[in-house]
Amino acid sequence: MTYTFQMGLVCFRLRGTDRLNQDLLASINGSGKLHMIPSLVKGRYIIRFCVIAEHADEADIGKQMFHHSHFLKFYYLSNI
């Protein structure tokens, strides 16, 4: 059996230190609304957001990214 599915991966980091990005990830995951994972690219800490829900569509992803973008703005502005 084979299944057709789509998966999306978004990798990002805030401008600033790795510590700022580590704290952001802890805050995102601690919110209980999203779960993201860390990684390193060329020695720099990044955050990965992976969409793997079997029946996720563009609207579902858009809702998550909308929530995510507002969270990032709030977090970044409260830490500068």
Secondary structure, DSSP 8 states (H G I E B T S, - for coil): -------EEEEE--SS-HHHHHHHHHHHHHHSS---EEEEETTEEEEEEEE--TT--HHHHHHHHHHHHHHHHHHHHHT-
